[in-house]
Amino acid sequence: MSTRMNEEDWAHTLAVFRACLPRRGRKAEDDRRFLEALHFFTVENVRWRALPERFGHWNSVWKRFDRLSKAGVFEALFDTLASMSSSAHLIQMFDSTIVRAHVSAAGAIHKGGKKRRRSDVRAAASPRKSTPNRTHRATSSLSI
């Protein structure tokens, strides 16, 4: 599957992206380079720090991504692009490649080792450990 866009697609995507940007704040230098950095990050499945220098400093890309994500820009972008498509309603995708379960979900033993609990029946049949036998005998002999 090709993930490359032609110049016409880029012009269309950039126009929609710029329309979704907040009106306030400093305007970025190169929106296409930023979107290409996000595309590279997603397709190549790399860490932010591994972004090639041609996209600019990784931290600047991440900060912009974080700021725009919190502002809802990407949701607006994807919603707008989907509303322009005649077939978007036919496509649904859920990508679970980065979804992970907590270690305890796999039955891992927690810190401190495995804890054994006595059943209620065995616990009721045995004497309580918090009250020593000597104390019990001593109180019973005083009541005579």
PAPALUM-513813 format. One line per field, with one value per atom (N, C-alpha, C): residue in three letters; atom name; x, y, z; residue number from 1. Coordinates in Angstrom, 3 decimals, padded with zeros to 6 digits, m for minus. Atoms other than C-alpha are relative to their C-alpha. Layout:
! residues N
code (ALA, ...)
site (CA, ...)
xx (X, ...)
yy (Y, ...)
zz (Z, ...)
pos (NUM, ...)
! end
This chain:
! residues 144
code (MET, MET, MET, SER, SER, SER, THR, THR, THR, ARG, ARG, ARG, MET, MET, MET, ASN, ASN, ASN, GLU, GLU, GLU, GLU, GLU, GLU, ASP, ASP, ASP, TRP, TRP, TRP, ALA, ALA, ALA, HIS, HIS, HIS, THR, THR, THR, LEU, LEU, LEU, ALA, ALA, ALA, VAL, VAL, VAL, PHE, PHE, PHE, ARG, ARG, ARG, ALA, ALA, ALA, CYS, CYS, CYS, LEU, LEU, LEU, PRO, PRO, PRO, ARG, ARG, ARG, ARG, ARG, ARG, GLY, GLY, GLY, ARG, ARG, ARG, LYS, LYS, LYS, ALA, ALA, ALA, GLU, GLU, GLU, ASP, ASP, ASP, ASP, ASP, ASP, ARG, ARG, ARG, ARG, ARG, ARG, PHE, PHE, PHE, LEU, LEU, LEU, GLU, GLU, GLU, ALA, ALA, ALA, LEU, LEU, LEU, HIS, HIS, HIS, PHE, PHE, PHE, PHE, PHE, PHE, THR, THR, THR, VAL, VAL, VAL, GLU, GLU, GLU, ASN, ASN, ASN, VAL, VAL, VAL, ARG, ARG, ARG, TRP, TRP, TRP, ARG, ARG, ARG, ALA, ALA, ALA, LEU, LEU, LEU, PRO, PRO, PRO, GLU, GLU, GLU, ARG, ARG, ARG, PHE, PHE, PHE, GLY, GLY, GLY, HIS, HIS, HIS, TRP, TRP, TRP, ASN, ASN, ASN, SER, SER, SER, VAL, VAL, VAL, TRP, TRP, TRP, LYS, LYS, LYS, ARG, ARG, ARG, PHE, PHE, PHE, ASP, ASP, ASP, ARG, ARG, ARG, LEU, LEU, LEU, SER, SER, SER, LYS, LYS, LYS, ALA, ALA, ALA, GLY, GLY, GLY, VAL, VAL, VAL, PHE, PHE, PHE, GLU, GLU, GLU, ALA, ALA, ALA, LEU, LEU, LEU, PHE, PHE, PHE, ASP, ASP, ASP, THR, THR, THR, LEU, LEU, LEU, ALA, ALA, ALA, SER, SER, SER, MET, MET, MET, SER, SER, SER, SER, SER, SER, SER, SER, SER, ALA, ALA, ALA, HIS, HIS, HIS, LEU, LEU, LEU, ILE, ILE, ILE, GLN, GLN, GLN, MET, MET, MET, PHE, PHE, PHE, ASP, ASP, ASP, SER, SER, SER, THR, THR, THR, ILE, ILE, ILE, VAL, VAL, VAL, ARG, ARG, ARG, ALA, ALA, ALA, HIS, HIS, HIS, VAL, VAL, VAL, SER, SER, SER, ALA, ALA, ALA, ALA, ALA, ALA, GLY, GLY, GLY, ALA, ALA, ALA, ILE, ILE, ILE, HIS, HIS, HIS, LYS, LYS, LYS, GLY, GLY, GLY, GLY, GLY, GLY, LYS, LYS, LYS, LYS, LYS, LYS, ARG, ARG, ARG, ARG, ARG, ARG, ARG, ARG, ARG, SER, SER, SER, ASP, ASP, ASP, VAL, VAL, VAL, ARG, ARG, ARG, ALA, ALA, ALA, ALA, ALA, ALA, ALA, ALA, ALA, SER, SER, SER, PRO, PRO, PRO, ARG, ARG, ARG, LYS, LYS, LYS, SER, SER, SER, THR, THR, THR, PRO, PRO, PRO, ASN, ASN, ASN, ARG, ARG, ARG, THR, THR, THR, HIS, HIS, HIS, ARG, ARG, ARG, ALA, ALA, ALA, THR, THR, THR, SER, SER, SER, SER, SER, SER, LEU, LEU, LEU, SER, SER, SER, ILE, ILE, ILE)
site (N, CA, C, N, CA, C, N, CA, C, N, CA, C, N, CA, C, N, CA, C, N, CA, C, N, CA, C, N, CA, C, N, CA, C, N, CA, C, N, CA, C, N, CA, C, N, CA, C, N, CA, C, N, CA, C, N, CA, C, N, CA, C, N, CA, C, N, CA, C, N, CA, C, N, CA, C, N, CA, C, N, CA, C, N, CA, C, N, CA, C, N, CA, C, N, CA, C, N, CA, C, N, CA, C, N, CA, C, N, CA, C, N, CA, C, N, CA, C, N, CA, C, N, CA, C, N, CA, C, N, CA, C, N, CA, C, N, CA, C, N, CA, C, N, CA, C, N, CA, C, N, CA, C, N, CA, C, N, CA, C, N, CA, C, N, CA, C, N, CA, C, N, CA, C, N, CA, C, N, CA, C, N, CA, C, N, CA, C, N, CA, C, N, CA, C, N, CA, C, N, CA, C, N, CA, C, N, CA, C, N, CA, C, N, CA, C, N, CA, C, N, CA, C, N, CA, C, N, CA, C, N, CA, C, N, CA, C, N, CA, C, N, CA, C, N, CA, C, N, CA, C, N, CA, C, N, CA, C, N, CA, C, N, CA, C, N, CA, C, N, CA, C, N, CA, C, N, CA, C, N, CA, C, N, CA, C, N, CA, C, N, CA, C, N, CA, C, N, CA, C, N, CA, C, N, CA, C, N, CA, C, N, CA, C, N, CA, C, N, CA, C, N, CA, C, N, CA, C, N, CA, C, N, CA, C, N, CA, C, N, CA, C, N, CA, C, N, CA, C, N, CA, C, N, CA, C, N, CA, C, N, CA, C, N, CA, C, N, CA, C, N, CA, C, N, CA, C, N, CA, C, N, CA, C, N, CA, C, N, CA, C, N, CA, C, N, CA, C, N, CA, C, N, CA, C, N, CA, C, N, CA, C, N, CA, C, N, CA, C, N, CA, C, N, CA, C, N, CA, C, N, CA, C, N, CA, C, N, CA, C, N, CA, C, N, CA, C, N, CA, C, N, CA, C, N, CA, C, N, CA, C, N, CA, C, N, CA, C, N, CA, C, N, CA, C, N, CA, C, N, CA, C, N, CA, C, N, CA, C, N, CA, C, N, CA, C, N, CA, C, N, CA, C)
xx (000.845, 000.000, 000.887, m000.791, 001.462, m000.534, 000.403, 001.434, 000.449, m000.455, 002.741, m001.180, 001.059, 000.536, 000.579, m000.454, 000.755, m000.195, 000.048, 000.975, m001.429, 001.401, m002.764, m000.596, 000.469, m003.524, 000.582, m000.633, m001.003, m000.648, 000.622, m002.545, m001.368, 001.329, m006.003, 000.115, m000.173, m004.840, 000.498, m000.526, m002.858, m001.062, 001.069, m005.834, m000.968, 000.908, m008.059, 000.700, m000.758, m005.340, 000.076, m000.119, m004.826, m001.354, 001.334, m008.587, m000.377, 000.301, m008.680, 000.875, m000.922, m005.833, m000.662, 000.535, m006.608, 000.362, m000.246, m006.837, 001.079, m000.981, m004.583, 001.344, m001.325, m000.876, 000.841, m000.954, 002.189, m000.236, 000.174, 001.838, 001.304, m001.178, 004.215, 000.622, m000.743, 006.856, m000.404, 000.210, 006.158, m000.978, 001.022, 002.890, 000.194, m000.193, 003.701, 001.116, m001.101, 007.013, m000.466, 000.546, 005.175, m000.882, 000.868, 002.528, 000.793, m000.866, 005.239, 000.727, m000.647, 006.993, m000.965, 001.000, 003.774, m000.247, 000.175, 003.328, 001.168, m001.181, 006.893, m000.050, 000.088, 006.420, m000.983, 001.048, 003.263, 000.337, m000.261, 004.288, 001.224, m001.241, 007.808, 000.014, 000.122, 006.701, 001.286, m001.219, 009.650, m000.362, 000.175, 010.099, 000.197, m000.150, 009.914, 001.462, m001.424, 013.655, 000.672, m000.589, 014.288, m000.438, 000.376, 012.717, 001.242, m001.157, 015.233, 000.046, m000.210, 016.670, m000.703, 000.661, 014.994, m001.380, 001.289, 011.757, 000.128, m000.221, 013.308, 000.325, m000.333, 014.134, m001.210, 001.078, 012.088, m000.881, 000.777, 011.033, m000.956, 000.881, 009.613, m001.199, 001.084, 007.582, m000.962, 000.849, 006.324, m000.823, 000.727, 005.407, m001.168, 001.071, 003.412, m001.102, 000.985, 001.710, m000.838, 000.693, 000.835, m000.970, 000.825, m000.500, m001.230, 001.105, m002.613, m000.951, 000.858, m003.893, m000.945, 000.825, m005.112, m001.030, 000.933, m006.775, m001.059, 000.988, m008.714, 000.168, m000.232, m007.135, m000.081, m000.030, m006.609, m001.378, 001.372, m010.149, m000.777, 000.679, m011.442, 000.503, m000.585, m009.051, m000.570, 000.487, m010.098, m001.500, 001.443, m013.792, m000.298, 000.207, m013.557, 000.362, m000.398, m011.642, m001.015, 000.986, m014.135, m001.311, 001.264, m017.104, 000.098, m000.202, m015.603, 000.052, m000.135, m015.297, m001.357, 001.262, m018.071, m000.013, m000.059, m016.864, 000.493, m000.531, m015.659, m000.915, 000.939, m018.811, 000.115, m000.163, m017.873, 001.223, m001.278, m014.485, 000.030, m000.209, m013.969, 001.236, m001.241, m010.647, 000.314, m000.489, m009.377, 001.378, m001.371, m005.641, 000.414, m000.355, m004.632, 001.469, m001.403, m000.937, 000.728, m000.689, m000.049, m000.789, 000.790, m002.733, 000.643, m000.632, m001.201, m000.807, 000.660, m002.662, 001.005, m000.854, m001.319, 000.594, m000.668, 001.120, m000.857, 000.818, m001.359, m001.105, 001.022, m003.826, 000.486, m000.562, m001.479, 000.269, m000.192, m001.453, 001.350, m001.303, 001.884, m000.151, 000.007, 002.723, 000.437, m000.323, 002.758, 001.229, m001.173, 005.696, m000.308, 000.187, 006.136, m000.335, 000.257, 005.406, m001.482, 001.381, 002.257, m000.553, 000.648, m000.114, m001.041, 000.999, m002.098, m000.994, 001.047, m005.380, m000.709, 000.693, m007.006, m001.481, 001.429, m010.522, m000.754, 000.811, m013.282, m000.302, 000.317, m014.103, 001.202, m001.199, m010.508, 000.291, m000.263, m010.172, m000.944, 000.970, m013.362, 000.306, m000.274, m012.245, 001.269, m001.266, m008.802, m000.071, 000.010, m008.077, 000.567, m000.488, m007.472, 001.451, m001.418, m003.808, 000.265, m000.229, m004.269, m000.164, 000.178, m005.300, 000.797, m000.793, m002.639, m000.810, 000.685, m003.798, 000.176, m000.244, m002.189, m000.988, 000.926, m004.385, m001.384, 001.319, m007.482, m000.112, 000.027, m006.617, 000.074, m000.147, m005.626, m001.324, 001.273, m008.943, m001.042, 000.995, m010.956, 000.236, m000.279, m009.188, m000.346, 000.351, m009.880, m001.493, 001.442, m013.602, m000.499, 000.408, m013.692, m000.181)
yy (m001.181, 000.000, 001.239, m001.216, 003.320, 001.041, m001.041, 006.046, 001.366, m001.269, 008.779, 000.758, m000.839, 011.690, 000.817, m000.844, 013.588, 001.474, m001.441, 017.400, 000.520, m000.422, 017.811, m000.394, 000.456, 015.734, 000.871, m000.848, 017.781, 001.375, m001.326, 021.072, m000.032, 000.146, 019.859, m000.206, 000.300, 018.443, 001.226, m001.196, 021.582, 001.084, m000.997, 023.821, m000.334, 000.428, 021.784, 000.135, m000.092, 021.606, 001.452, m001.423, 025.378, 000.578, m000.470, 025.940, m000.485, 000.569, 023.771, 000.570, m000.550, 025.609, 001.098, m001.095, 027.967, 001.348, m001.329, 031.617, 000.755, m000.702, 032.757, m000.710, 000.593, 032.148, 000.260, m000.198, 032.298, m001.047, 000.922, 030.753, m000.752, 000.838, 027.889, 000.283, m000.249, 028.060, m000.941, 000.976, 024.861, m001.085, 000.966, 022.983, m001.351, 001.274, 020.371, m000.813, 000.719, 019.481, m000.587, 000.489, 019.151, m001.230, 001.147, 016.840, m001.192, 001.095, 014.808, m000.634, 000.539, 014.441, m000.908, 000.836, 013.121, m001.285, 001.184, 010.772, m000.968, 000.835, 009.490, m000.669, 000.515, 009.089, m001.160, 001.018, 007.057, m001.237, 001.129, 004.904, m000.799, 000.687, 004.121, m000.494, 000.446, 003.596, 000.257, m000.380, 005.481, 000.864, m000.925, 007.503, 001.412, m001.399, 011.280, 000.361, m000.341, 011.523, m000.579, 000.640, 009.331, 000.666, m000.692, 011.768, 000.540, m000.534, 012.654, 001.533, m001.451, 016.175, 000.787, m000.724, 017.040, 000.517, m000.464, 017.484, 001.093, m000.973, 019.919, m000.717, 000.598, 019.369, m000.799, 000.896, 016.469, 000.618, m000.564, 018.400, 001.085, m001.016, 021.247, m000.658, 000.731, 018.760, m000.551, 000.572, 017.053, 001.083, m001.077, 020.334, 000.500, m000.460, 021.458, m001.050, 001.081, 018.077, m000.020, 000.026, 018.137, 001.181, m001.206, 021.699, m000.105, 000.112, 021.057, m001.142, 001.108, 017.741, 000.469, m000.502, 019.428, 001.013, m000.986, 022.133, m000.645, 000.710, 019.474, 000.180, m000.263, 020.363, m001.279, 001.228, 016.769, m000.641, 000.505, 015.717, 000.784, m000.829, 018.657, m000.307, 000.322, 017.820, m001.298, 001.300, 014.174, 000.023, m000.108, 015.004, 000.740, m000.776, 017.590, m000.813, 000.829, 015.264, m001.127, 001.082, 012.460, 000.513, m000.545, 014.737, 000.336, m000.307, 015.580, m001.255, 001.256, 011.917, m000.637, 000.692, 010.012, m001.425, 001.388, 006.679, m000.125, 000.069, 007.593, m000.777, 000.709, 006.162, m001.526, 001.437, 002.730, m000.562, 000.437, 002.606, 000.267, m000.135, 001.963, m000.800, 000.689, 001.042, 000.220, m000.088, 000.314, m000.636, 000.489, m000.015, m000.324, 000.409, m002.011, m000.387, 000.399, m002.318, 000.552, m000.559, m000.140, m000.167, 000.231, m001.277, m001.120, 001.011, m003.141, m000.176, 000.262, m004.780, 000.217, m000.139, m004.142, m001.359, 001.274, m006.803, m000.909, 000.844, m007.990, m000.703, 000.633, m008.808, m001.329, 001.241, m011.564, m001.013, 000.920, m013.196, 000.118, m000.194, m011.778, 000.111, m000.072, m012.057, 001.396, m001.340, m008.749, m000.022, m000.138, m007.474, m000.616, 000.626, m009.451, m001.472, 001.419, m012.842, m000.327, 000.444, m014.877, m000.076, 000.020, m014.432, m001.111, 001.059, m017.438, 000.394, m000.305, m016.949, m001.286, 001.198, m019.594, 000.137, m000.036, m020.528, 000.375, m000.405, m019.267, m001.175, 001.182, m022.791, m000.375, 000.337, m023.545, 001.072, m001.086, m020.123, m000.074, 000.093, m020.660, m001.184, 001.200, m024.127, 000.118, m000.112, m023.042, 001.162, m001.086, m020.852, 001.281, m001.291, m017.175, 000.161, m000.175, m016.276, 001.287, m001.263, m012.812, m000.116, 000.200, m014.188, m001.230, 001.169, m016.403, m000.928, 000.997, m019.620, 000.291, m000.279, m018.534, 001.034, m001.054, m015.442, m000.583, 000.607, m017.489, m000.837, 000.850, m019.983, 000.835, m000.827, m017.274, 000.694, m000.673, m015.432, m000.993, 000.987, m018.632, m000.477, 000.453, m019.605, 001.071, m001.064, m016.212, 000.012, m000.031, m016.640, m001.120, 001.121, m019.826, 000.420)
zz (000.000, 000.000, 000.000, 000.093, m001.019, 000.977, m000.943, 001.599, m000.475, 000.561, m000.706, m000.592, 000.562, m001.702, m001.146, 001.103, m004.963, 000.383, m000.306, m005.125, 000.141, m000.104, m005.672, 001.352, m001.314, m002.565, 001.116, m001.011, m000.560, 000.052, 000.032, m001.683, 000.682, m000.603, m000.684, 001.517, m001.429, 002.685, 000.765, m000.669, 003.551, 000.130, m000.086, 002.761, 001.137, m001.081, 005.094, 001.349, m001.246, 007.790, 000.475, m000.375, 007.734, 000.411, m000.387, 007.945, 001.402, m001.320, 011.103, 001.111, m001.005, 012.851, 000.816, m000.814, 015.743, m000.619, 000.561, 014.769, 000.759, m000.825, 017.616, m000.041, m000.086, 018.004, m001.226, 001.088, 015.833, m001.079, 001.119, 012.400, m000.244, 000.209, 011.671, m001.361, 001.234, 008.978, m001.128, 001.070, 007.077, 000.461, m000.403, 007.599, m000.664, 000.703, 004.976, 000.657, m000.655, 006.638, 001.333, m001.265, 009.969, m000.223, 000.288, 008.483, m000.519, 000.447, 006.745, 001.185, m001.205, 010.115, 000.761, m000.666, 011.674, m000.781, 000.844, 008.741, 000.188, m000.193, 009.110, 001.373, m001.371, 012.877, 000.082, m000.056, 012.358, m000.827, 000.904, 009.404, 000.424, m000.358, 010.563, 001.445, m001.382, 014.182, 000.795, m000.707, 015.665, 001.200, m001.116, 018.832, m000.514, 000.410, 018.668, m000.203, 000.082, 019.274, m001.240, 001.180, 016.227, m001.310, 001.239, 013.759, m000.691, 000.728, 011.045, 000.074, m000.100, 011.135, m001.100, 001.092, 007.818, 000.393, m000.484, 009.787, 001.050, m001.061, 012.245, 001.301, m001.295, 015.892, 000.504, m000.411, 017.268, 001.076, m001.101, 020.364, m000.498, 000.581, 018.284, m000.684, 000.666, 016.242, 001.052, m001.051, 019.401, 000.700, m000.680, 021.110, m000.846, 000.884, 018.090, m000.091, 000.044, 017.820, 001.276, m001.287, 021.528, 000.116, m000.092, 021.400, m000.928, 000.950, 018.285, 000.364, m000.445, 019.663, 001.091, m001.109, 022.838, m000.483, 000.556, 020.725, m000.891, 000.811, 018.763, m001.497, 001.420, 015.418, m000.829, 000.802, 014.276, m000.106, 000.089, 015.136, m001.058, 000.993, 013.103, m001.409, 001.304, 010.255, m000.544, 000.473, 010.057, m000.257, 000.228, 010.421, m001.303, 001.221, 007.651, m001.235, 001.143, 005.320, m000.238, 000.146, 006.017, m000.582, 000.523, 005.308, m001.490, 001.419, 001.888, m000.857, 000.733, 000.926, m000.226, 000.299, m000.761, 000.541, m000.475, 000.629, 001.436, m001.364, 004.137, 000.939, m000.873, 005.728, m000.134, 000.212, 004.328, 000.708, m000.561, 006.036, 001.493, m001.433, 009.722, 000.350, m000.342, 011.268, 001.463, m001.365, 014.738, 000.014, 000.008, 015.046, 001.421, m001.359, 018.096, 000.111, m000.042, 017.340, 001.207, m001.152, 020.321, 001.290, m001.197, 022.752, 000.788, m000.852, 025.650, 001.278, m001.275, 028.706, 001.123, m001.171, 032.169, 000.329, m000.283, 033.387, 000.870, m000.861, 035.999, m000.790, 000.824, 033.206, m000.561, 000.525, 032.056, 001.111, m001.108, 035.493, 000.660, m000.627, 036.589, 001.507, m001.458, 040.261, 000.412, m000.469, 042.068, 000.889, m000.858, 044.052, 001.365, m001.291, 047.227, m000.108, 000.178, 045.743, 000.031, 000.049, 045.550, 001.420, m001.313, 048.482, 000.001, m000.132, 049.634, 001.076, m000.961, 051.369, 000.365, m000.445, 053.465, m000.301, 000.277, 052.623, 001.272, m001.144, 054.896, 000.923, m000.804, 056.059, 000.870, m000.783, 057.121, 001.039, m000.937, 058.753, 001.190, m001.095, 060.826, 000.907, m000.778, 061.970, 000.836, m000.742, 063.173, 000.985, m000.984, 066.215, m000.593, 000.474, 065.682, 000.395, m000.286, 065.470, 000.769, m000.678, 066.936, 001.513, m001.438, 070.371, 000.414, m000.410, 071.973, 000.896, m000.837, 073.684, 001.477, m001.417, 076.986, 000.518, m000.436, 077.187, 000.183, m000.089, 076.555, 001.263, m001.189, 079.316, 001.271, m001.202, 081.748, 000.337, m000.295, 081.409, 000.437, m000.407, 081.745, 001.429, m001.354, 084.978, 001.039, m000.931, 086.553, 000.299, m000.223, 086.175, 000.898, m000.835, 088.343, 001.400)
pos (1, 1, 1, 2, 2, 2, 3, 3, 3, 4, 4, 4, 5, 5, 5, 6, 6, 6, 7, 7, 7, 8, 8, 8, 9, 9, 9, 10, 10, 10, 11, 11, 11, 12, 12, 12, 13, 13, 13, 14, 14, 14, 15, 15, 15, 16, 16, 16, 17, 17, 17, 18, 18, 18, 19, 19, 19, 20, 20, 20, 21, 21, 21, 22, 22, 22, 23, 23, 23, 24, 24, 24, 25, 25, 25, 26, 26, 26, 27, 27, 27, 28, 28, 28, 29, 29, 29, 30, 30, 30, 31, 31, 31, 32, 32, 32, 33, 33, 33, 34, 34, 34, 35, 35, 35, 36, 36, 36, 37, 37, 37, 38, 38, 38, 39, 39, 39, 40, 40, 40, 41, 41, 41, 42, 42, 42, 43, 43, 43, 44, 44, 44, 45, 45, 45, 46, 46, 46, 47, 47, 47, 48, 48, 48, 49, 49, 49, 50, 50, 50, 51, 51, 51, 52, 52, 52, 53, 53, 53, 54, 54, 54, 55, 55, 55, 56, 56, 56, 57, 57, 57, 58, 58, 58, 59, 59, 59, 60, 60, 60, 61, 61, 61, 62, 62, 62, 63, 63, 63, 64, 64, 64, 65, 65, 65, 66, 66, 66, 67, 67, 67, 68, 68, 68, 69, 69, 69, 70, 70, 70, 71, 71, 71, 72, 72, 72, 73, 73, 73, 74, 74, 74, 75, 75, 75, 76, 76, 76, 77, 77, 77, 78, 78, 78, 79, 79, 79, 80, 80, 80, 81, 81, 81, 82, 82, 82, 83, 83, 83, 84, 84, 84, 85, 85, 85, 86, 86, 86, 87, 87, 87, 88, 88, 88, 89, 89, 89, 90, 90, 90, 91, 91, 91, 92, 92, 92, 93, 93, 93, 94, 94, 94, 95, 95, 95, 96, 96, 96, 97, 97, 97, 98, 98, 98, 99, 99, 99, 100, 100, 100, 101, 101, 101, 102, 102, 102, 103, 103, 103, 104, 104, 104, 105, 105, 105, 106, 106, 106, 107, 107, 107, 108, 108, 108, 109, 109, 109, 110, 110, 110, 111, 111, 111, 112, 112, 112, 113, 113, 113, 114, 114, 114, 115, 115, 115, 116, 116, 116, 117, 117, 117, 118, 118, 118, 119, 119, 119, 120, 120, 120, 121, 121, 121, 122, 122, 122, 123, 123, 123, 124, 124, 124, 125, 125, 125, 126, 126, 126, 127, 127, 127, 128, 128, 128, 129, 129, 129, 130, 130, 130, 131, 131, 131, 132, 132, 132, 133, 133, 133, 134, 134, 134, 135, 135, 135, 136, 136, 136, 137, 137, 137, 138, 138, 138, 139, 139, 139, 140, 140, 140, 141, 141, 141, 142, 142, 142, 143, 143, 143, 144, 144, 144)
! end
